[in-house]
Amino acid sequence: SVDNRERLETAAEESGVADAVTFTGWVSQNSLQQAVVGAKVGLSPIPQNYVLRTNSPTKLMEYLNLATPAVATPTPEQAQIIEESGAGRLAPRETNGFGDAVVELLSDEERRQRLGQQSREYIKSHRSYDHSLNTFGKSTRPCSFTCSETFRYYHME
């Protein structure tokens, strides 16, 4: 909302970080890659609640797919992804813990580059649509050509 944006912009000004923060507002899918590729660290402070116990937004996987290491809150799926990939940090959804994790990654460029490479490799090998198709095919009885083509159609990269 406009009120939240103004509150955040004021907080950035008062904290002396306004020059280092960009508030984009809504970003179209076409512009998303360009915005993320320019980021040093992706932020995924997803709240731990009833709905997100069993799923999470795709934000974290989008960061990792674009070789951007991330700081994420430990919702079950985000924790699994960060632990399996080693491509970021888990941190509590509170100012000091989350902020400290961000500063830690920002202060070590070599580590960020290494984590970025790990993140892209993890997505390719564990979370790509090809991987999902192969896993889906192995976990069920053999799927017909039509089923396979339908899955690819609806889940194209």
C-alpha positions in Angstrom: 0.0 0.0 0.0 1.0 3.6 -0.4 1.1 4.0 3.4 3.5 1.1 3.8 5.7 2.3 1.1 5.9 5.8 2.6 6.7 4.3 6.0 9.5 2.2 4.6 10.9 5.1 2.6 10.9 7.2 5.7 12.6 4.5 7.7 15.3 4.1 5.0 15.9 7.9 5.1 16.1 8.0 8.9 18.5 5.1 8.9 20.7 6.6 6.4 20.4 3.8 3.8 18.0 5.4 1.3 20.7 5.7 -1.3 21.3 1.9 -1.1 17.7 0.8 -1.2 15.4 0.7 -4.2 11.6 0.5 -3.7 10.3 -0.7 -7.0 6.7 -1.4 -6.2 5.0 -4.0 -8.4 7.5 -5.5 -10.9 6.2 -7.2 -14.1 7.3 -10.7 -14.8 9.3 -9.4 -17.8 11.2 -7.0 -15.5 11.7 -9.4 -12.7 14.8 -11.1 -14.0 16.5 -7.8 -14.6 15.7 -6.6 -11.1 16.9 -9.8 -9.4 20.1 -10.1 -11.5 21.2 -6.7 -10.2 20.7 -7.7 -6.6 23.5 -8.9 -4.4 21.2 -10.8 -2.0 17.6 -12.0 -2.4 15.3 -11.5 0.6 12.5 -13.9 1.4 11.1 -13.0 4.8 8.0 -15.2 4.5 6.0 -15.5 7.7 5.6 -18.8 9.4 1.9 -19.4 9.5 -0.7 -22.1 8.9 -0.9 -21.6 5.2 2.8 -21.6 4.6 3.5 -24.7 6.7 3.1 -26.9 3.6 4.0 -24.5 0.7 5.7 -21.2 0.0 5.9 -18.6 -2.7 8.3 -19.1 -5.5 10.4 -16.1 -4.6 13.3 -18.1 -3.1 13.5 -20.5 -6.1 13.4 -17.5 -8.5 16.4 -15.9 -6.7 18.3 -19.2 -6.7 17.5 -19.8 -10.3 19.1 -16.4 -11.2 22.2 -17.3 -9.1 21.3 -14.8 -6.4 22.0 -16.1 -2.9 19.2 -15.5 -0.4 18.3 -14.9 3.2 15.1 -16.7 4.0 12.9 -17.3 7.0 12.7 -21.0 8.1 9.3 -21.9 6.8 9.5 -25.7 6.2 10.0 -25.5 2.4 12.5 -22.6 2.5 14.5 -24.3 5.3 14.6 -27.5 3.1 15.8 -25.5 0.0 18.5 -23.5 1.9 19.7 -26.6 3.8 19.8 -28.8 0.6 21.4 -26.1 -1.6 23.6 -24.4 0.9 22.9 -21.3 -1.2 22.0 -18.8 1.4 21.1 -18.3 5.0 18.1 -19.0 7.2 17.2 -16.3 9.7 14.3 -15.5 12.0 11.8 -13.0 10.7 12.8 -10.3 13.1 14.9 -7.2 12.6 18.2 -8.1 14.2 18.5 -11.8 13.1 17.4 -11.2 9.5 19.4 -8.1 9.2 22.5 -9.7 10.6 22.2 -12.5 8.0 21.9 -10.0 5.2 24.9 -8.0 6.4 26.9 -11.2 6.7 26.3 -12.1 3.0 26.8 -8.5 1.8 30.1 -8.3 3.5 31.6 -11.3 1.7 31.6 -11.0 -2.1 33.6 -14.2 -2.7 31.1 -16.2 -0.6 28.1 -14.6 -2.4 29.6 -15.6 -5.8 30.1 -19.2 -4.6 26.6 -19.4 -3.1 25.2 -17.9 -6.3 26.8 -20.7 -8.4 25.6 -23.3 -5.9 22.1 -21.9 -6.1 21.8 -22.2 -9.8 23.2 -25.7 -9.8 20.7 -26.7 -7.1 17.7 -25.5 -9.1 18.9 -27.3 -12.2 19.4 -30.6 -10.4 16.6 -30.5 -7.8 13.8 -28.0 -8.8 13.8 -27.6 -12.5 10.7 -28.7 -14.5 12.8 -31.4 -16.2 13.8 -32.7 -12.8 10.1 -32.6 -11.7 9.0 -34.4 -14.8 11.7 -37.1 -14.2 10.7 -37.5 -10.6 7.0 -37.5 -11.4 7.6 -40.2 -14.0 9.7 -42.4 -11.6 7.2 -42.1 -8.7 4.2 -43.2 -10.6 3.4 -45.9 -13.0 4.8 -45.2 -16.5 3.0 -42.2 -18.0 1.8 -42.1 -21.5 3.3 -39.8 -24.1 0.2 -37.6 -23.9 0.6 -37.2 -20.1 4.2 -36.3 -20.4 3.6 -33.7 -23.1 0.7 -32.3 -21.1 3.0 -31.9 -18.0 5.6 -30.2 -20.1 3.1 -27.9 -21.6 1.8 -26.7 -18.3 5.2 -26.5 -16.6 7.5 -25.0 -19.2 10.6 -23.1 -18.0 
